[in-house]
Amino acid sequence: MTETTRAQGPAVREEILAYYARGEEDGRLRQGSDRLEFWRTQDVLRRLLPDAPAKVLDVGGGSGIHAEWLARDGYGVELVDPVPLHVEQAGRLPGVTARAGDARALPAEDASYDVVLLLGPLYHLPERADRVRALGEARRVVRPGGLVVAATINRFAGLHDMLRQELYFTDPHRALVDREMEEGRHDSEDGGHFTTAYFAQPHEAPEEFEEAALTVDGQYGLEGVAWLMGGIEDWLDDPDRREAVLVASRHIEREPTLLGTSGHLLTAGRRPR
Ligand SMILES: C[S@@+](CC[C@H](N)C(=O)[O-])C[C@H]1O[C@@H](n2cnc3c(N)ncnc32)[C@H](O)[C@@H]1O
């Protein structure tokens, strides 16, 4: 179901809206090596979430890639996203209600969800104050004791990806990544493949959770080192090898020395009771 309220609160950057209006997000996690991010997110969330039925708010939920299976698992899923195409796509999914909105000013009642997911907004908010504001909104709308899970892109994900794709050997990719590593800021004007984003060090999200008065339960590296291996796409096509990759990634998901090797990191915390 799609609710046609207009996006409220602070404006989302034009280039971010234009990037997602291209309509490529819906297929991203369904193919190639990005399937690892999808399966690992699902694997971690299935262990962290309370039993269904529980109410989940999927903030920055995109076209509903996770909302879809969460609804199928029996959760009551509402999705908020600033991109009209995503709201329309997610709103067509069975059991999912989708509406326009921004993570920094959620169109939602206080203490009205058991779980708030932020699997996207934090890395599209380059300013720390905006990320803390988004986490503060998650705290407001989740019930006391409820779960908040946020995804960040790791600071060196761009460097690792460029090396893996052999693009780091040439400019402008190399110059872009070298700049990105300094401050974490990925600027779309730099000709990269992504849009404006912030690539965080693993310690940043827990600090931002605490500033937003959320406690931190733990962090989970999603792709480990497997996403950097040359054979990863073929391994994910083979059910036995895929399972082995998922098990291997699970083994190291909380290993502090390896958290930053993953492309994506989940930080899980709670609103204090
Ligand atoms: C890479 S997609 C991730 C989609 C999905 N959550 C997933 O995990 O695959 C990032 C999403 O964040 C959304 N987004 C960007 N800025 C946002 C903001 N300020 N508030 C809420 N969502 C935002 C985008 O529209 C997009 O759908």
The ligand as an ORCA input file, in Angstrom:
! r2SCAN-3c Opt
* xyz 0 1
  C      21.572      1.871     -1.284
  S      19.882      2.164     -0.940
  C      19.535      0.884      0.261
  C      18.154      0.316      0.117
  C      17.830     -0.825      1.096
  N      17.606     -0.304      2.446
  C      18.923     -1.857      1.139
  O      19.462     -2.111      2.214
  O      19.240     -2.417      0.085
  C      19.878      3.638      0.058
  C      18.465      4.148      0.309
  O      18.528      5.247      1.242
  C      17.573      6.200      0.841
  N      17.919      7.516      1.416
  C      18.865      8.402      1.019
  N      18.850      9.491      1.795
  C      17.882      9.299      2.729
  C      17.359     10.062      3.813
  N      17.850     11.278      4.105
  N      16.354      9.552      4.537
  C      15.842      8.316      4.249
  N      16.296      7.554      3.248
  C      17.288      8.020      2.491
  C      17.637      6.163     -0.674
  O      16.481      6.720     -1.270
  C      17.785      4.665     -0.926
  O      16.537      4.049     -1.088
*
